[in-house]
């Protein structure tokens, strides 16, 4: 199972503030993110070396 399924659920519930995704894992994250109804509220901020930090906008 993709580990980002659980992390995205926790992000939406407010159990965590952000998800930090390394460049090598961005596609695995996007695969789960695309299927989520709240994807427009999950906003990514690009960091150095292709890493992305995602936050849920309430």
MORA-V798270 format. One line per field, one symbol per residue. ss: DSSP state (H for helix, E for strand, L for the rest). Layout:
ss=???
This chain:
ss=LLLHHHHHHHHHHLLLLEEEELHHHHHHHHHHHHLLLLHHHEEEEELHHHLEEEEELL
